[in-house]
């Protein structure tokens, strides 16, 4: 799940940023709609200020790679730009240092045909 992360983003949204959702499981549980009705997410809002969008990938490995990229970027912004988050998410401690331009190029090189 993705959205813009800044100092105004709710703690729950920060915690869920980069989370991987299995749409098939959400659909089986009855939580997801079969189609989006033109909205940005196939699921209803789940928490306060739910502005999350979804990226669709064809496999779990790509989703995990993108999730790490997104979370590492926020970690970099916290360290280098002084981004203040509403909460310190559990995943932040696990994020390593990342050069965003290098990572973006790695995504394109590795998964360009799949995303």
DSSP file (Angstrom, degrees, kcal/mol; ACC not computed):
  #  RESIDUE AA STRUCTURE BP1 BP2  ACC     N-H-->O    O-->H-N    N-H-->O    O-->H-N    TCO  KAPPA ALPHA  PHI   PSI    X-CA   Y-CA   Z-CA
    1    1 A X              0   0    0      0, 0.0    17,-3.4     0, 0.0     2,-0.3   0.000 360.0 360.0 360.0 141.9    0.0    0.0    0.0
    2    2 A X  B     +A   53   0A   0     51,-2.5    51,-3.3    15,-0.2     2,-0.3  -0.935 360.0 143.9-134.9 156.0    1.3    3.4   -0.8
    3    3 A X        -     0   0    0     -2,-0.3     2,-0.3    49,-0.2    49,-0.1  -0.927  59.1 -67.6-169.7 172.2    0.5    7.1   -0.3
    4    4 A X        -     0   0    0     -2,-0.3     2,-0.6    47,-0.2    47,-0.1  -0.565  49.1-152.0 -69.8 131.3    2.4   10.3    0.3
    5    5 A X        +     0   0    0     -2,-0.3     2,-0.2     4,-0.1    -1,-0.0  -0.937  33.2 137.0-110.6 120.3    4.2   10.1    3.6
    6    6 A X  S >  S-     0   0    0     -2,-0.6     3,-1.6    77,-0.0    80,-0.3  -0.797  70.5 -74.4-143.9-172.2    4.9   13.4    5.4
    7    7 A X  T 3  S+     0   0    0      1,-0.3    -2,-0.0    -2,-0.2    76,-0.0   0.629 127.8  55.1 -67.5 -11.4    4.7   14.8    8.9
    8    8 A X  T 3  S+     0   0    0      2,-0.1    -1,-0.3    77,-0.0     2,-0.2   0.497  78.4 113.8 -97.5  -5.8    0.8   14.9    8.7
    9    9 A X  S <  S-     0   0    0     -3,-1.6    77,-0.6     1,-0.1    -4,-0.1  -0.476  75.1-109.3 -69.7 133.2    0.3   11.3    7.7
   10   10 A X     >  -     0   0    0     39,-0.2     4,-2.3    -2,-0.2     5,-0.2  -0.201  22.0-116.1 -62.7 154.0   -1.5    9.4   10.5
   11   11 A X  H  > S+     0   0    0      1,-0.2     4,-2.4     2,-0.2     5,-0.2   0.866 114.8  52.9 -58.4 -39.6    0.4    6.9   12.6
   12   12 A X  H  > S+     0   0    0      1,-0.2     4,-1.7     2,-0.2    -1,-0.2   0.891 109.2  48.8 -66.1 -39.3   -1.7    4.0   11.3
   13   13 A X  H  > S+     0   0    0      2,-0.2     4,-0.9     1,-0.2    -2,-0.2   0.898 110.4  51.2 -67.6 -39.1   -1.1    4.9    7.7
   14   14 A X  H >< S+     0   0    0     -4,-2.3     3,-0.8     1,-0.2    -2,-0.2   0.928 109.7  50.6 -61.3 -44.2    2.7    5.2    8.4
   15   15 A X  H 3< S+     0   0    0     -4,-2.4    -1,-0.2     1,-0.2    -2,-0.2   0.864 114.5  43.6 -61.9 -36.1    2.6    1.7   10.0
   16   16 A X  H >< S+     0   0    0     -4,-1.7     3,-2.3    -5,-0.2    -1,-0.2   0.501  83.4 122.6 -89.8  -4.3    0.8    0.3    6.9
   17   17 A X  T << S+     0   0    0     -4,-0.9   -15,-0.2    -3,-0.8     3,-0.1  -0.379  84.4  10.1 -60.8 128.8    2.9    2.0    4.3
   18   18 A X  T 3  S+     0   0    0    -17,-3.4    -1,-0.3     1,-0.3   -16,-0.1   0.487  91.6 151.9  79.9   2.9    4.5   -0.5    2.0
   19   19 A X    <   -     0   0    0     -3,-2.3     2,-0.6   -18,-0.2    -1,-0.3  -0.393  44.2-127.9 -66.5 142.6    2.4   -3.3    3.5
   20   20 A X        -     0   0    0     -3,-0.1     2,-0.4    -2,-0.1    -1,-0.1  -0.832  24.4-168.5 -96.0 124.6    1.7   -6.2    1.1
   21   21 A X        -     0   0    0     -2,-0.6     2,-0.9     4,-0.0     3,-0.1  -0.921  18.3-140.0-110.5 136.3   -1.9   -7.2    0.6
   22   22 A X     >  -     0   0    0     -2,-0.4     4,-2.2     1,-0.2     3,-0.4  -0.853  12.4-162.3 -95.0 105.4   -3.0  -10.3   -1.1
   23   23 A X  H  > S+     0   0    0     -2,-0.9     4,-2.6     1,-0.2     5,-0.2   0.859  87.7  57.5 -59.3 -37.4   -6.0   -9.2   -3.1
   24   24 A X  H  > S+     0   0    0      1,-0.2     4,-2.3     2,-0.2    -1,-0.2   0.908 108.5  46.2 -59.8 -42.1   -7.2  -12.8   -3.6
   25   25 A X  H  > S+     0   0    0     -3,-0.4     4,-2.1     2,-0.2     6,-0.2   0.908 112.0  50.7 -66.7 -41.9   -7.3  -13.3    0.2
   26   26 A X  H  <>S+     0   0    0     -4,-2.2     5,-2.1     1,-0.2     6,-1.3   0.893 111.7  48.6 -62.2 -38.8   -9.1  -10.0    0.7
   27   27 A X  H ><5S+     0   0    0     -4,-2.6     3,-1.2     4,-0.2    -2,-0.2   0.921 110.1  50.4 -67.4 -43.9  -11.7  -10.9   -1.9
   28   28 A X  H 3<5S+     0   0    0     -4,-2.3    -2,-0.2     1,-0.3    -1,-0.2   0.857 108.6  53.0 -61.5 -35.6  -12.2  -14.4   -0.4
   29   29 A X  T 3<5S-     0   0    0     -4,-2.1    -1,-0.3    -5,-0.1    -2,-0.2   0.566 116.3-117.4 -76.3  -8.2  -12.7  -12.8    3.1
   30   30 A X  T < 5S+     0   0    0     -3,-1.2    -3,-0.2    -4,-0.4    -2,-0.1   0.553  87.5 110.0  84.7   7.5  -15.4  -10.6    1.6
   31   31 A X      < +     0   0    0     -5,-2.1    13,-0.6    -6,-0.2     2,-0.2   0.839  65.8  60.7 -85.3 -34.0  -13.4   -7.4    2.3
   32   32 A X  B    S-B   43   0B   0     -6,-1.3    11,-0.2    -9,-0.2     2,-0.2  -0.634  80.2-124.2 -96.0 151.6  -12.5   -6.4   -1.3
   33   33 A X        -     0   0    0      9,-2.8    -6,-0.1    -2,-0.2    -2,-0.1  -0.561  19.7-122.9 -86.2 157.2  -14.8   -5.6   -4.1
   34   34 A X  S    S+     0   0    0     -2,-0.2     2,-0.3     1,-0.1    -1,-0.1   0.759  97.3  16.8 -71.4 -22.7  -14.6   -7.5   -7.4
   35   35 A X  S    S-     0   0    0      7,-0.1    -2,-0.1     1,-0.0    -1,-0.1  -0.931  77.1-120.6-144.9 166.7  -14.1   -4.2   -9.2
   36   36 A X    >   -     0   0    0     -2,-0.3     3,-2.0     3,-0.1     5,-0.2   0.584  27.6-137.1 -91.2 -11.3  -13.1   -0.7   -8.2
   37   37 A X  T 3  S-     0   0    0      1,-0.3     3,-0.1     3,-0.1    -1,-0.0   0.808  74.0 -60.3  56.1  29.5  -16.1    1.4   -9.3
   38   38 A X  T 3  S+     0   0    0      1,-0.3    -1,-0.3     2,-0.0     2,-0.1   0.528 108.6 128.3  78.5   4.7  -13.6    3.9  -10.6
   39   39 A X  S <  S-     0   0    0     -3,-2.0    -1,-0.3     2,-0.1    -3,-0.1  -0.365  71.0-112.6 -88.2 173.0  -12.1    4.5   -7.1
   40   40 A X  S    S+     0   0    0      1,-0.1    14,-0.7    -2,-0.1     2,-0.4   0.649  97.2  40.3 -82.4 -14.1   -8.4    4.3   -6.3
   41   41 A X        -     0   0    0     -5,-0.2    -2,-0.1    12,-0.1    -1,-0.1  -0.997  64.9-143.8-137.6 138.8   -8.6    1.2   -4.1
   42   42 A X  S    S+     0   0    0     -2,-0.4    -9,-2.8    -8,-0.1     2,-0.3   0.436  88.2  67.5 -78.6   2.9  -10.6   -2.0   -4.4
   43   43 A X  B    S-B   32   0B   0    -11,-0.2   -11,-0.1    -7,-0.0     3,-0.1  -0.903  88.8-111.4-119.7 151.6  -11.1   -2.1   -0.7
   44   44 A X        -     0   0    0    -13,-0.6    -2,-0.1    -2,-0.3    -1,-0.0  -0.287  55.5 -71.0 -71.8 164.6  -13.1    0.3    1.5
   45   45 A X        -     0   0    0      1,-0.1    -1,-0.2    -4,-0.1     3,-0.1  -0.311  47.0-171.8 -56.2 139.0  -11.2    2.7    3.9
   46   46 A X        +     0   0    0      1,-0.2     2,-0.3    -3,-0.1    -1,-0.1   0.624  60.7   8.0-110.8 -19.0   -9.7    0.7    6.8
   47   47 A X  S >  S-     0   0    0    -34,-0.0     3,-1.2     1,-0.0    -1,-0.2  -0.923  99.4 -52.6-154.0 174.3   -8.5    3.4    9.2
   48   48 A X  T 3  S+     0   0    0     -2,-0.3     3,-0.2     1,-0.3   -35,-0.2  -0.246 121.3   2.2 -57.8 137.0   -8.6    7.1    9.8
   49   49 A X  T 3  S-     0   0    0      1,-0.2     2,-1.2   -40,-0.1    -1,-0.3   0.855  81.9-173.5  55.1  39.7   -7.5    9.2    6.7
   50   50 A X    <   +     0   0    0     -3,-1.2    -1,-0.2     1,-0.2    -2,-0.0  -0.522  22.3 153.8 -69.4  97.9   -7.0    6.0    4.6
   51   51 A X        +     0   0    0     -2,-1.2    -1,-0.2    -3,-0.2   -47,-0.2   0.105  23.9 141.5-109.2  18.9   -5.5    7.5    1.5
   52   52 A X        -     0   0    0    -49,-0.1     2,-0.3   -51,-0.1   -49,-0.2  -0.351  31.9-165.3 -68.7 139.2   -3.7    4.3    0.5
   53   53 A X  B     -A    2   0A   0    -51,-3.3   -51,-2.5    -2,-0.1     2,-0.4  -0.741  15.6-126.5-111.1 167.4   -3.4    3.3   -3.1
   54   54 A X        -     0   0    0    -14,-0.7     2,-0.5    -2,-0.3   -51,-0.0  -0.928   7.2-152.6-119.8 142.5   -2.4   -0.1   -4.3
   55   55 A X        -     0   0    0     -2,-0.4     2,-0.5     8,-0.0    60,-0.0  -0.947  19.9-140.8-105.2 131.9    0.2   -1.2   -6.8
   56   56 A X        +     0   0    0     -2,-0.5     2,-0.3    59,-0.1    -2,-0.0  -0.812  22.8 179.6 -95.5 129.8   -0.5   -4.5   -8.5
   57   57 A X        -     0   0    0     -2,-0.5    58,-0.1     1,-0.1     3,-0.1  -0.876  31.9-132.3-123.4 161.4    2.3   -6.9   -9.1
   58   58 A X  S    S+     0   0    0     56,-0.4     2,-0.3    -2,-0.3    57,-0.1   0.596  86.4  24.3 -89.1 -12.0    2.4  -10.3  -10.8
   59   59 A X  S  > S-     0   0    0      1,-0.1     4,-1.6    55,-0.1     3,-0.1  -0.986  74.5-115.9-151.4 161.8    4.3  -12.1   -8.1
   60   60 A X  H  > S+     0   0    0     -2,-0.3     4,-2.8     1,-0.2     5,-0.2   0.850 110.1  60.3 -65.5 -37.7    5.2  -11.9   -4.4
   61   61 A X  H  > S+     0   0    0      1,-0.2     4,-2.2     2,-0.2    -1,-0.2   0.907 106.1  46.8 -60.6 -43.0    8.9  -11.3   -5.0
   62   62 A X  H  > S+     0   0    0      2,-0.2     4,-2.5     1,-0.2    -1,-0.2   0.915 111.8  51.4 -64.4 -42.7    8.2   -8.1   -6.9
   63   63 A X  H  X S+     0   0    0     -4,-1.6     4,-2.6     1,-0.2    -2,-0.2   0.912 110.8  48.2 -60.7 -42.9    5.8   -6.9   -4.2
   64   64 A X  H  X S+     0   0    0     -4,-2.8     4,-2.2     2,-0.2    -1,-0.2   0.891 111.1  50.7 -65.2 -39.5    8.4   -7.6   -1.5
   65   65 A X  H  X S+     0   0    0     -4,-2.2     4,-2.2    -5,-0.2    -2,-0.2   0.931 113.4  44.5 -63.3 -46.1   11.1   -5.7   -3.5
   66   66 A X  H  X S+     0   0    0     -4,-2.5     4,-2.7     2,-0.2     5,-0.2   0.896 110.9  54.4 -66.8 -40.5    8.9   -2.7   -4.0
   67   67 A X  H  X S+     0   0    0     -4,-2.6     4,-2.5    -5,-0.2     5,-0.2   0.926 110.1  46.8 -58.5 -45.6    7.8   -2.7   -0.4
   68   68 A X  H  X S+     0   0    0     -4,-2.2     4,-2.8     1,-0.2     5,-0.2   0.913 111.2  52.2 -63.4 -42.6   11.4   -2.6    0.8
   69   69 A X  H  X S+     0   0    0     -4,-2.2     4,-1.9     2,-0.2    -2,-0.2   0.941 111.6  45.9 -57.8 -49.2   12.2    0.2   -1.7
   70   70 A X  H  X S+     0   0    0     -4,-2.7     4,-1.7     1,-0.2    -2,-0.2   0.925 116.0  44.5 -62.2 -46.3    9.3    2.3   -0.4
   71   71 A X  H  X S+     0   0    0     -4,-2.5     4,-2.4     1,-0.2    -1,-0.2   0.884 111.4  53.1 -69.0 -38.0   10.0    1.7    3.3
   72   72 A X  H  X S+     0   0    0     -4,-2.8     4,-2.4    -5,-0.2    26,-0.3   0.865 106.1  54.9 -63.9 -34.9   13.8    2.3    2.8
   73   73 A X  H  X S+     0   0    0     -4,-1.9     4,-2.2    -5,-0.2    -1,-0.2   0.917 108.6  46.9 -64.8 -42.6   13.0    5.6    1.1
   74   74 A X  H  X S+     0   0    0     -4,-1.7     4,-2.3     2,-0.2    -2,-0.2   0.918 111.5  51.9 -64.2 -42.2   11.0    6.8    4.1
   75   75 A X  H  X S+     0   0    0     -4,-2.4     4,-2.3     1,-0.2    -2,-0.2   0.907 109.6  49.9 -59.9 -41.7   13.8    5.6    6.4
   76   76 A X  H  X>S+     0   0    0     -4,-2.4     4,-3.3     1,-0.2     5,-0.5   0.912 109.8  50.5 -62.5 -42.7   16.3    7.6    4.4
   77   77 A X  H  X5S+     0   0    0     -4,-2.2     6,-1.9     1,-0.2     4,-1.5   0.866 109.6  50.9 -65.3 -35.8   14.0   10.7    4.6
   78   78 A X  H  X5S+     0   0    0     -4,-2.3     4,-0.6     4,-0.2    -1,-0.2   0.938 118.4  38.3 -64.2 -46.3   13.8   10.3    8.4
   79   79 A X  H  <5S+     0   0    0     -4,-2.3    -2,-0.2    -5,-0.2    -3,-0.2   0.950 129.3  26.4 -70.8 -50.5   17.6   10.1    8.7
   80   80 A X  H  <5S+     0   0    0     -4,-3.3    -3,-0.2    -5,-0.2    -2,-0.2   0.783 131.3  32.3 -91.6 -27.7   18.8   12.6    6.1
   81   81 A X  H  <<S-     0   0    0     -4,-1.5    -3,-0.2    -5,-0.5    -1,-0.1   0.490 100.0-119.5-108.8  -5.4   15.9   15.1    5.8
   82   82 A X     <  -     0   0    0     -4,-0.6    -4,-0.2    -5,-0.5    -3,-0.1   0.784  41.4-177.4  73.0  26.6   14.6   15.0    9.4
   83   83 A X        -     0   0    0     -6,-1.9     2,-0.6    -9,-0.1    -1,-0.2  -0.392  15.9-145.9 -58.5 128.4   11.1   13.8    8.4
   84   84 A X        -     0   0    0     -2,-0.1     2,-0.3     4,-0.0    -1,-0.1  -0.892  13.3-159.0-103.0 121.5    9.0   13.6   11.6
   85   85 A X        -     0   0    0     -2,-0.6   -78,-0.1     1,-0.1   -75,-0.1  -0.667  26.5-124.0 -98.6 153.1    6.5   10.8   11.6
   86   86 A X  S    S+     0   0    0    -77,-0.6     2,-0.3   -80,-0.3   -75,-0.2   0.849  98.8   6.2 -62.2 -34.9    3.4   10.5   13.8
   87   87 A X  S    S-     0   0    0    -77,-0.1     2,-0.9   -76,-0.1    -1,-0.1  -0.944  78.4-113.6-139.7 161.4    4.7    7.2   15.0
   88   88 A X        -     0   0    0     -2,-0.3     5,-0.1    -3,-0.1   -77,-0.0  -0.867  41.9-140.4 -96.0 104.6    7.9    5.2   14.6
   89   89 A X    >>  -     0   0    0     -2,-0.9     3,-1.4     1,-0.1     4,-0.6  -0.256  14.0-119.7 -67.5 152.9    6.7    2.2   12.7
   90   90 A X  G >4 S+     0   0    0      1,-0.3     3,-0.7     2,-0.2     4,-0.5   0.853 112.3  57.6 -58.3 -36.2    8.1   -1.3   13.5
   91   91 A X  G >> S+     0   0    0      1,-0.2     4,-0.6   -76,-0.2     3,-0.5   0.671  87.5  78.1 -72.4 -14.9    9.4   -1.7   10.0
   92   92 A X  G X4 S+     0   0    0     -3,-1.4     3,-1.1     1,-0.2    -1,-0.2   0.892  89.2  54.0 -64.2 -39.8   11.6    1.5   10.3
   93   93 A X  G << S+     0   0    0     -3,-0.7    -1,-0.2    -4,-0.6    -2,-0.2   0.809 107.1  52.8 -63.7 -28.6   14.3   -0.2   12.3
   94   94 A X  G <4 S+     0   0    0     -3,-0.5     2,-0.3    -4,-0.5    -1,-0.2   0.591  86.0 105.1 -83.5 -10.7   14.6   -2.9    9.7
   95   95 A X    <<  -     0   0    0     -3,-1.1     2,-0.1    -4,-0.6     3,-0.1  -0.540  58.7-152.7 -76.8 132.1   15.1   -0.4    6.8
   96   96 A X        -     0   0    0     -2,-0.3     2,-0.3     1,-0.1   -20,-0.1  -0.375  33.3 -76.1 -92.8 176.5   18.6   -0.1    5.5
   97   97 A X        -     0   0    0     -2,-0.1     2,-0.4   -22,-0.1    -1,-0.1  -0.562  55.4-176.6 -74.8 136.5   20.3    2.9    3.9
   98   98 A X        -     0   0    0    -26,-0.3     2,-0.8    -2,-0.3     3,-0.1  -0.998  30.4-142.4-139.6 135.9   19.2    3.3    0.3
   99   99 A X     >  -     0   0    0     -2,-0.4     4,-2.3     1,-0.2     3,-0.3  -0.892  22.6-152.6 -92.6 112.8   20.2    5.6   -2.5
  100  100 A X  H  > S+     0   0    0     -2,-0.8     4,-2.9     1,-0.2     5,-0.2   0.886  90.0  52.1 -60.2 -44.0   16.8    6.1   -4.2
  101  101 A X  H  > S+     0   0    0      1,-0.2     4,-1.8     2,-0.2    -1,-0.2   0.899 111.8  47.8 -61.8 -38.3   18.1    6.8   -7.7
  102  102 A X  H  > S+     0   0    0     -3,-0.3     4,-2.1     2,-0.2    -1,-0.2   0.915 112.6  48.5 -65.8 -43.1   20.1    3.6   -7.6
  103  103 A X  H  X S+     0   0    0     -4,-2.3     4,-2.5     2,-0.2    -2,-0.2   0.911 108.4  53.2 -65.7 -42.8   17.2    1.6   -6.3
  104  104 A X  H  X S+     0   0    0     -4,-2.9     4,-2.2     1,-0.2    -1,-0.2   0.920 110.2  48.6 -58.3 -43.1   14.8    3.0   -8.9
  105  105 A X  H  X S+     0   0    0     -4,-1.8     4,-2.5    -5,-0.2    -1,-0.2   0.888 109.1  53.1 -64.2 -38.1   17.3    1.9  -11.6
  106  106 A X  H  X S+     0   0    0     -4,-2.1     4,-2.7     2,-0.2     5,-0.3   0.894 107.9  51.2 -63.8 -39.4   17.6   -1.5  -10.1
  107  107 A X  H  X S+     0   0    0     -4,-2.5     4,-3.3     2,-0.2     5,-0.4   0.946 111.6  46.6 -61.6 -48.0   13.8   -1.9  -10.2
  108  108 A X  H  X S+     0   0    0     -4,-2.2     4,-1.2     1,-0.2    -2,-0.2   0.909 115.6  46.1 -62.2 -41.5   13.7   -1.0  -13.8
  109  109 A X  H  < S+     0   0    0     -4,-2.5    -1,-0.2    -5,-0.2    -2,-0.2   0.903 123.6  33.0 -66.3 -41.2   16.6   -3.3  -14.6
  110  110 A X  H  < S+     0   0    0     -4,-2.7    -2,-0.2    -5,-0.2    -3,-0.2   0.888 137.0  13.6 -85.4 -42.0   15.2   -6.2  -12.7
  111  111 A X  H >X S+     0   0    0     -4,-3.3     3,-2.1    -5,-0.3     4,-1.4   0.251  79.6 122.7-124.0  11.2   11.4   -6.0  -12.9
  112  112 A X  T 3< S+     0   0    0     -4,-1.2    -1,-0.1    -5,-0.4     3,-0.1   0.795  80.7  47.1 -49.1 -36.7   10.7   -3.5  -15.7
  113  113 A X  T 34 S+     0   0    0      1,-0.2    -1,-0.3    -5,-0.1    -2,-0.1   0.669 113.1  49.5 -80.1 -16.0    8.6   -5.9  -17.7
  114  114 A X  T <4        0   0    0     -3,-2.1   -56,-0.4     1,-0.1    -2,-0.2   0.636 360.0 360.0-100.3 -16.9    6.6   -7.1  -14.7
  115  115 A X     <        0   0    0     -4,-1.4    -2,-0.1   -58,-0.1    -3,-0.1   0.426 360.0 360.0-111.5 360.0    5.5   -3.8  -13.2
